[in-house]
């Protein structure tokens, strides 16, 4: 460790020891710096007191302010629920550049000042509030700005898994920019946000149904993300009951449970078969057996679907191939038929019925050689489990 006398005399123990932070186990940087200074004084036969600066030329004695910064943090986190926290540092650029030069000069064996300062402030906060530091998944992260002596709080988002049923037509899944009325996202999110006191919320669904389609049966899986929550420890059974009571007849939720961020990716990547009930009006009457026989021709078939005409301005024009697993005629009254269809995820069922002017083939319209009018469509089951 070949130090110049000016650097020994200009750096505090923290900054001196930090230059060799990777050497010597079980020592703090301050202890390491004191040891270096003592050894240097002994080697050069100097008075130890003469080797201490009045003010550190690198950090400007910032480590004397650790308790002050800890108090700033404690004021900033007031009103937040959390079990674990992490301190981050927004430091002076001049200090960062100067330290970088010293690190390079002495072999890059140290750590940056932000790491040590965040650690020391974290220890001071821990001693005052008794909450643990987490380096991997803290409930809140507090960024301390050392120049402005301020702190910004960044709570970890809350992720809640559940399933929803949409019981009324005309409700979109997510918020519309120019739409009127509330969405499934808002029915669930507004209530949840009032509990968690977050800033924003987003609903991530496992696919979506059209606005005029009901979502029944076992419900559609979703993850609700709450951004910047002030509260974290909410009884989800109480939240579920509140949502269901407040929006009875419109939506229902079930199975609410806390999950991690990774669940959003899983939800988005789900490719679950779905069971639909389709109600159509035929152009002309048919016998039950004849209609049943002809639509059974779709079972096991892989159909060709070009992006629907109604979606042409929202989705790229491409070809999809989807499998139809089962088709069952439930009822037929005059020209009105009710059909249960099990199909791949992403199958356009309305287009499977009317053919979309040949953009879907084969279709029920094509098999019957007549025009089909859609009366209603419901999703009655999502086969994402062992169904």
C-alpha positions as CSV (number, residue, x, y, z in Angstrom):
1,X,0.0,0.0,0.0
2,X,2.1,2.9,-1.3
3,X,0.3,6.0,-0.3
4,X,1.4,9.6,-0.8
5,X,1.6,11.6,2.4
6,X,-0.9,14.2,1.0
7,X,-3.5,11.6,0.3
8,X,-3.1,10.0,3.8
9,X,-3.6,13.5,5.3
10,X,-6.5,14.5,3.1
11,X,-8.7,11.4,3.4
12,X,-10.9,10.4,6.4
13,X,-10.7,6.8,7.7
14,X,-13.8,5.8,5.7
15,X,-12.5,7.0,2.4
16,X,-8.9,5.7,3.0
17,X,-10.1,2.3,4.1
18,X,-12.6,2.0,1.3
19,X,-9.8,2.1,-1.3
20,X,-8.9,-1.4,-0.1
21,X,-12.3,-2.6,0.8
22,X,-11.7,-6.1,-0.7
23,X,-8.7,-6.7,1.6
24,X,-9.1,-7.9,5.2
25,X,-12.2,-9.7,6.4
26,X,-14.3,-8.6,9.4
27,X,-13.3,-5.0,9.2
28,X,-15.3,-1.9,8.4
29,X,-13.9,0.6,6.0
30,X,-13.4,3.0,8.9
31,X,-11.4,0.3,10.8
32,X,-9.4,-0.5,7.7
33,X,-8.6,3.2,7.2
34,X,-7.5,3.6,10.8
35,X,-5.2,0.6,10.5
36,X,-3.6,1.9,7.3
37,X,-3.0,5.3,9.0
38,X,-1.5,3.7,12.0
39,X,0.8,1.5,9.9
40,X,1.9,4.5,7.8
41,X,2.6,6.5,11.0
42,X,4.7,3.7,12.4
43,X,6.6,3.2,9.1
44,X,7.4,6.9,8.7
45,X,7.8,7.6,12.4
46,X,5.1,10.3,12.3
47,X,2.6,11.6,14.9
48,X,-0.7,9.9,14.2
49,X,-2.7,13.0,15.0
50,X,-0.8,14.9,12.3
51,X,-2.1,12.5,9.7
52,X,-5.8,13.3,10.1
53,X,-7.5,16.0,8.0
54,X,-9.9,18.6,9.4
55,X,-12.1,17.9,6.4
56,X,-11.9,14.9,4.0
57,X,-11.0,16.2,0.6
58,X,-13.1,13.4,-1.0
59,X,-16.3,13.0,1.0
60,X,-16.3,16.4,2.8
61,X,-16.9,14.5,6.1
62,X,-20.2,13.1,4.9
63,X,-20.0,10.1,7.2
64,X,-20.4,12.4,10.2
65,X,-23.9,13.0,8.8
66,X,-25.0,9.4,8.9
67,X,-27.4,9.9,11.8
68,X,-28.7,13.1,10.2
69,X,-29.5,11.2,6.9
70,X,-31.1,8.4,8.9
71,X,-33.5,10.9,10.5
72,X,-34.3,12.2,7.0
73,X,-35.1,8.6,5.9
74,X,-37.3,8.0,8.9
75,X,-39.4,11.1,8.2
76,X,-39.7,10.1,4.6
77,X,-41.0,6.6,5.3
78,X,-43.6,7.8,7.8
79,X,-47.0,6.4,6.8
80,X,-45.6,3.4,4.9
81,X,-46.2,-0.2,5.9
82,X,-43.2,-2.4,5.3
83,X,-41.1,-5.2,6.9
84,X,-37.8,-4.7,4.9
85,X,-36.1,-1.8,3.4
86,X,-33.0,-0.8,1.3
87,X,-31.1,2.5,1.2
88,X,-29.8,3.8,-2.1
89,X,-27.6,6.9,-2.6
90,X,-27.8,9.7,-5.2
91,X,-24.3,11.2,-4.8
92,X,-22.3,14.2,-5.9
93,X,-20.9,13.7,-9.4
94,X,-17.6,15.4,-8.4
95,X,-17.1,12.9,-5.5
96,X,-17.8,10.0,-7.8
97,X,-15.3,11.1,-10.5
98,X,-12.6,11.9,-7.9
99,X,-13.1,8.6,-6.2
100,X,-12.9,6.8,-9.6
101,X,-9.5,8.3,-10.1
102,X,-8.2,7.2,-6.7
103,X,-9.6,3.7,-7.2
104,X,-7.7,3.3,-10.5
105,X,-4.5,4.6,-8.9
106,X,-4.6,2.1,-6.1
107,X,-5.6,-1.0,-8.1
108,X,-9.4,-1.0,-8.1
109,X,-9.5,-3.0,-4.9
110,X,-12.2,-0.9,-3.2
111,X,-15.9,-0.1,-3.3
112,X,-17.6,3.1,-4.2
113,X,-18.7,5.6,-1.6
114,X,-22.4,5.0,-2.4
115,X,-22.2,1.4,-1.2
116,X,-20.6,2.3,2.1
117,X,-22.9,5.3,2.8
118,X,-26.0,3.3,2.0
119,X,-24.8,0.5,4.3
120,X,-24.0,2.9,7.2
121,X,-27.3,4.8,6.9
122,X,-29.1,1.5,6.7
123,X,-27.5,0.3,9.9
124,X,-28.5,3.6,11.6
125,X,-32.1,3.3,10.4
126,X,-32.3,-0.3,11.5
127,X,-31.2,0.7,15.0
128,X,-33.9,3.4,15.2
129,X,-36.9,1.5,13.8
130,X,-36.0,-2.2,14.1
131,X,-36.8,-3.1,10.5
132,X,-34.5,-5.4,8.5
133,X,-32.5,-4.5,5.4
134,X,-33.1,-6.6,2.4
135,X,-30.6,-6.5,-0.5
136,X,-32.8,-8.5,-2.9
137,X,-36.5,-7.8,-2.4
138,X,-37.0,-4.9,0.0
139,X,-40.6,-3.7,0.5
140,X,-39.4,-0.2,0.1
141,X,-36.3,1.4,-1.3
142,X,-35.3,4.9,-0.1
143,X,-33.0,7.0,-2.3
144,X,-31.0,9.6,-0.3
145,X,-29.8,12.6,-2.2
146,X,-26.7,13.8,-0.3
147,X,-26.5,17.2,-2.0
148,X,-30.1,18.2,-1.4
149,X,-30.4,16.2,1.9
150,X,-33.6,14.7,0.9
151,X,-35.1,11.2,0.5
152,X,-37.4,9.6,-2.1
153,X,-39.4,6.5,-1.2
154,X,-40.1,3.8,-3.8
155,X,-42.3,1.0,-2.5
156,X,-42.2,-2.4,-4.2
157,X,-45.4,-3.0,-6.1
158,X,-48.1,-5.3,-4.8
159,X,-49.1,-8.2,-7.0
160,X,-52.4,-10.0,-6.4
161,X,-53.5,-13.1,-8.3
162,X,-57.2,-14.0,-8.7
163,X,-59.9,-14.9,-11.2
164,X,-62.7,-12.7,-12.3
165,X,-66.1,-13.4,-13.8
166,X,-67.8,-10.7,-15.9
167,X,-71.6,-11.0,-15.5
168,X,-72.7,-8.1,-17.6
169,X,-72.1,-7.3,-21.3
170,X,-70.6,-4.0,-22.3
171,X,-67.8,-4.0,-19.8
172,X,-64.3,-3.9,-21.3
173,X,-61.5,-5.7,-19.5
174,X,-59.2,-2.7,-19.2
175,X,-59.6,1.1,-19.2
176,X,-60.5,2.6,-22.6
177,X,-58.9,5.9,-23.5
178,X,-62.0,7.2,-25.1
179,X,-64.5,4.8,-23.6
180,X,-67.4,5.4,-21.3
181,X,-68.2,3.4,-18.2
182,X,-66.0,1.3,-16.0
183,X,-63.9,-1.6,-16.9
184,X,-63.1,-4.9,-15.1
185,X,-59.7,-3.3,-14.3
186,X,-61.4,-0.3,-12.6
187,X,-64.0,-2.3,-10.7
188,X,-61.3,-4.4,-9.1
189,X,-58.5,-1.8,-9.1
190,X,-60.4,1.1,-7.6
191,X,-61.4,-0.9,-4.5
192,X,-58.0,-2.5,-4.1
193,X,-56.3,0.8,-4.5
194,X,-58.4,2.4,-1.8
195,X,-57.1,-0.4,0.5
196,X,-53.5,-0.3,-0.4
197,X,-53.3,3.5,-1.0
198,X,-51.3,3.1,-4.1
199,X,-50.6,5.7,-6.9
200,X,-51.6,3.5,-9.9
201,X,-52.9,0.1,-10.7
202,X,-52.9,-2.2,-13.7
203,X,-54.7,-5.5,-14.5
204,X,-52.8,-8.1,-16.3
205,X,-55.2,-10.7,-17.7
206,X,-54.7,-14.2,-19.1
207,X,-56.1,-13.1,-22.5
208,X,-59.2,-11.1,-22.8
209,X,-62.8,-11.4,-23.9
210,X,-64.6,-9.0,-26.2
211,X,-66.6,-6.2,-24.5
212,X,-69.9,-7.8,-25.4
213,X,-68.9,-11.3,-24.2
214,X,-69.5,-12.6,-20.7
215,X,-66.8,-14.3,-18.7
216,X,-68.4,-17.1,-16.6
217,X,-67.6,-20.5,-15.1
218,X,-64.3,-20.7,-13.3
219,X,-63.3,-17.1,-14.3
220,X,-60.4,-15.6,-16.1
221,X,-57.0,-15.6,-14.3
222,X,-55.5,-12.1,-13.7
223,X,-52.8,-10.3,-11.7
224,X,-53.6,-6.9,-10.3
225,X,-50.5,-4.7,-9.9
226,X,-50.6,-1.8,-7.3
227,X,-47.9,0.8,-7.8
228,X,-46.3,2.6,-4.9
229,X,-48.6,1.2,-2.1
230,X,-48.5,2.9,1.3
231,X,-50.2,-0.2,2.9
232,X,-49.1,-3.8,2.3
233,X,-50.7,-6.0,4.9
234,X,-54.3,-6.2,3.7
235,X,-56.7,-9.1,4.4
236,X,-57.5,-10.2,0.8
237,X,-60.6,-12.1,1.9
238,X,-62.0,-8.8,3.1
239,X,-61.0,-7.1,-0.2
240,X,-62.6,-9.8,-2.2
241,X,-65.9,-9.6,-0.3
242,X,-65.9,-5.8,-0.7
243,X,-65.4,-6.0,-4.5
244,X,-68.1,-8.6,-4.9
245,X,-70.6,-6.8,-2.7
246,X,-70.0,-3.4,-4.3
247,X,-70.3,-4.6,-7.9
248,X,-72.8,-7.4,-7.5
249,X,-74.3,-8.4,-10.8
250,X,-71.4,-6.9,-12.8
251,X,-68.2,-8.7,-11.8
252,X,-67.1,-11.2,-9.2
253,X,-63.6,-12.1,-8.1
254,X,-62.3,-15.2,-6.2
255,X,-59.1,-16.8,-5.0
256,X,-57.2,-13.5,-4.3
257,X,-53.7,-14.2,-3.1
258,X,-50.4,-12.4,-3.0
259,X,-47.9,-13.4,-5.7
260,X,-44.5,-12.2,-7.0
261,X,-43.9,-10.2,-10.2
262,X,-43.0,-13.3,-12.1
263,X,-46.7,-14.3,-12.0
264,X,-47.4,-11.5,-14.5
265,X,-45.2,-13.1,-17.1
266,X,-46.9,-16.5,-16.4
267,X,-50.3,-15.0,-16.8
268,X,-49.4,-13.2,-20.0
269,X,-47.9,-16.4,-21.5
270,X,-50.9,-18.7,-20.7
271,X,-52.2,-20.5,-23.7
272,X,-55.3,-22.2,-22.2
273,X,-58.0,-23.9,-24.1
274,X,-61.4,-22.3,-23.6
275,X,-65.0,-23.5,-23.6
276,X,-67.5,-21.1,-25.1
277,X,-71.3,-21.0,-25.5
278,X,-72.3,-19.5,-28.8
279,X,-75.8,-18.4,-29.6
280,X,-76.5,-17.9,-33.3
281,X,-79.4,-17.2,-35.7
282,X,-79.5,-19.3,-38.8
283,X,-80.6,-18.0,-42.2
284,X,-83.1,-20.9,-42.6
285,X,-84.4,-23.6,-40.3
286,X,-82.7,-27.0,-40.0
287,X,-83.4,-30.3,-38.2
288,X,-81.5,-30.8,-35.0
289,X,-79.7,-33.9,-36.2
290,X,-78.7,-32.3,-39.5
291,X,-77.3,-29.2,-37.8
292,X,-75.5,-31.3,-35.2
293,X,-74.0,-33.6,-37.8
294,X,-72.7,-30.7,-39.9
295,X,-71.1,-28.6,-37.1
296,X,-69.5,-31.8,-35.7
297,X,-67.4,-31.6,-38.9
298,X,-65.3,-28.9,-37.0
299,X,-64.3,-31.3,-34.3
300,X,-60.5,-32.0,-34.3
301,X,-60.0,-29.7,-37.2
302,X,-57.3,-27.0,-37.4
303,X,-58.9,-23.9,-38.8
304,X,-57.3,-21.1,-40.8
305,X,-58.0,-17.6,-39.4
306,X,-56.7,-14.4,-40.9
307,X,-56.8,-11.4,-38.6
308,X,-60.5,-10.5,-38.4
309,X,-61.8,-7.5,-40.4
310,X,-63.1,-5.9,-37.2
311,X,-59.5,-6.0,-35.8
312,X,-57.7,-4.7,-38.9
313,X,-56.8,-1.4,-37.4
314,X,-55.6,-2.8,-34.0
315,X,-53.7,-6.0,-34.9
316,X,-51.2,-7.0,-37.6
317,X,-52.7,-8.8,-40.6
318,X,-51.5,-12.4,-40.2
319,X,-52.6,-16.0,-40.5
320,X,-53.4,-18.1,-37.3
321,X,-54.0,-21.8,-37.2
322,X,-56.3,-22.9,-34.3
323,X,-57.6,-26.3,-33.2
324,X,-61.3,-26.9,-32.5
325,X,-61.5,-29.7,-29.9
326,X,-65.2,-30.3,-29.5
327,X,-68.5,-28.9,-30.8
328,X,-71.8,-29.7,-29.2
329,X,-75.3,-28.6,-30.2
330,X,-77.0,-27.7,-26.9
331,X,-80.4,-26.6,-28.3
332,X,-82.2,-25.5,-31.4
333,X,-85.4,-23.6,-31.5
334,X,-86.5,-22.6,-35.0
335,X,-83.5,-20.7,-36.4
336,X,-82.0,-20.1,-33.0
337,X,-79.2,-22.4,-32.0
338,X,-77.0,-22.7,-28.9
339,X,-73.6,-24.4,-29.4
340,X,-70.8,-25.3,-27.0
341,X,-67.3,-25.1,-28.5
342,X,-63.9,-26.0,-27.0
343,X,-61.0,-24.3,-28.8
344,X,-57.4,-23.2,-28.6
345,X,-56.6,-20.0,-26.8
346,X,-56.9,-17.0,-29.2
347,X,-59.5,-18.6,-31.4
348,X,-61.9,-16.0,-32.9
349,X,-65.2,-17.7,-32.1
350,X,-67.5,-15.1,-33.8
351,X,-65.5,-15.5,-37.0
352,X,-65.6,-19.3,-36.6
353,X,-69.4,-18.9,-36.8
354,X,-69.9,-16.4,-39.6
355,X,-66.7,-16.9,-41.6
356,X,-65.7,-13.2,-41.8
357,X,-66.1,-13.3,-45.6
358,X,-63.7,-16.2,-46.0
359,X,-61.0,-14.9,-43.6
360,X,-61.8,-17.9,-41.3
361,X,-62.1,-21.4,-42.9
362,X,-63.7,-23.7,-42.3
363,X,-66.5,-22.0,-40.5
364,X,-70.0,-22.9,-39.4
365,X,-71.4,-20.6,-42.1
366,X,-69.3,-22.4,-44.7
367,X,-70.3,-25.9,-43.5
368,X,-74.0,-24.9,-43.5
369,X,-73.8,-22.9,-46.7
370,X,-75.8,-20.1,-45.2
371,X,-75.3,-16.8,-43.4
372,X,-75.0,-16.8,-39.6
373,X,-75.9,-14.0,-37.3
374,X,-74.2,-13.8,-33.8
375,X,-76.7,-13.3,-31.0
376,X,-74.3,-13.7,-28.0
377,X,-71.1,-15.4,-26.9
378,X,-70.0,-16.4,-23.4
379,X,-66.7,-17.9,-22.1
380,X,-67.9,-20.6,-19.7
381,X,-64.6,-22.2,-18.7
382,X,-60.8,-21.7,-19.0
383,X,-59.0,-25.0,-19.1
384,X,-55.8,-23.8,-17.4
385,X,-55.9,-26.5,-14.7
386,X,-56.1,-30.3,-14.9
387,X,-59.6,-30.1,-16.5
